[in-house]
Amino acid sequence: MKSSQADMQKHLDVIAAILLRCFLGGTVLLTVWFAWFVFAGDWIYRVHSQWFQVSRQAFDTIHYAGMAVTKIAIILFFLLPWIAIKHISGNKDE
């Protein structure tokens, strides 16, 4: 019985490590997206407006909504499960 609990703990630790890396990767992606949008938003809009007929307001709204959905997804699918696994496994040191 002890070995199966130890195996379960190892599996939970591996899953927690994967979730944490996914959370950090998603946060980096979101930060890069935000930085590009802030510092090169006009250039990005000019490029995209050549391909698609979109107003500047619609373009900004699409990006703002996309960043919001991405942030919610990162928290919902990576951070909250990581917190739950850490809470269940009793490892609060990370």
ChimeraX attribute file (.defattr): number of C-alpha atoms within 10 A of each C-alpha:
attribute: neighborCount
match mode: 1-to-1
recipient: residues
	/A:1	6
	/A:2	7
	/A:3	8
	/A:4	9
	/A:5	10
	/A:6	11
	/A:7	12
	/A:8	13
	/A:9	17
	/A:10	13
	/A:11	12
	/A:12	17
	/A:13	17
	/A:14	12
	/A:15	15
	/A:16	21
	/A:17	14
	/A:18	14
	/A:19	21
	/A:20	18
	/A:21	14
	/A:22	16
	/A:23	22
	/A:24	15
	/A:25	13
	/A:26	18
	/A:27	16
	/A:28	12
	/A:29	15
	/A:30	18
	/A:31	13
	/A:32	12
	/A:33	14
	/A:34	16
	/A:35	12
	/A:36	14
	/A:37	17
	/A:38	10
	/A:39	10
	/A:40	11
	/A:41	17
	/A:42	13
	/A:43	12
	/A:44	13
	/A:45	17
	/A:46	12
	/A:47	11
	/A:48	13
	/A:49	14
	/A:50	9
	/A:51	8
	/A:52	10
	/A:53	10
	/A:54	13
	/A:55	11
	/A:56	14
	/A:57	8
	/A:58	11
	/A:59	16
	/A:60	15
	/A:61	12
	/A:62	12
	/A:63	15
	/A:64	14
	/A:65	11
	/A:66	14
	/A:67	17
	/A:68	13
	/A:69	12
	/A:70	16
	/A:71	16
	/A:72	13
	/A:73	14
	/A:74	20
	/A:75	16
	/A:76	13
	/A:77	13
	/A:78	20
	/A:79	20
	/A:80	14
	/A:81	16
	/A:82	22
	/A:83	15
	/A:84	12
	/A:85	19
	/A:86	17
	/A:87	11
	/A:88	12
	/A:89	15
	/A:90	10
	/A:91	11
	/A:92	10
	/A:93	5
	/A:94	6
